[in-house]
Amino acid sequence: MVQVEFLGPIQKAPLSIEAKTLHDVAAALQNDDEVKDWLESCAVAVNDVMVKSLDTALSDGDKVSLLPPVCGG
């Protein structure tokens, strides 16, 4: 199981899901109406390290963080 956390304006409690890669996480979240619209614009971190590839392998206990774009002044 991996832990998926949602940061910033995504108001959703963390999820625990079975996933071997970020492709698996993305596929699972496509079915979630609260999250699916954010998927295209979010940056992703695995264990607090930014990643760009959905091919990134995941291990049991990993933390996946979705970081939506924000603006500030």
Protein Blocks (a to p, Z undefined) as FASTA:
>chain_A
ZZdddehjbccdddddddfbfklmmmmmmmpmklmmmmmmpccdeehiacfbfklccdeh
iacddddddddZZ
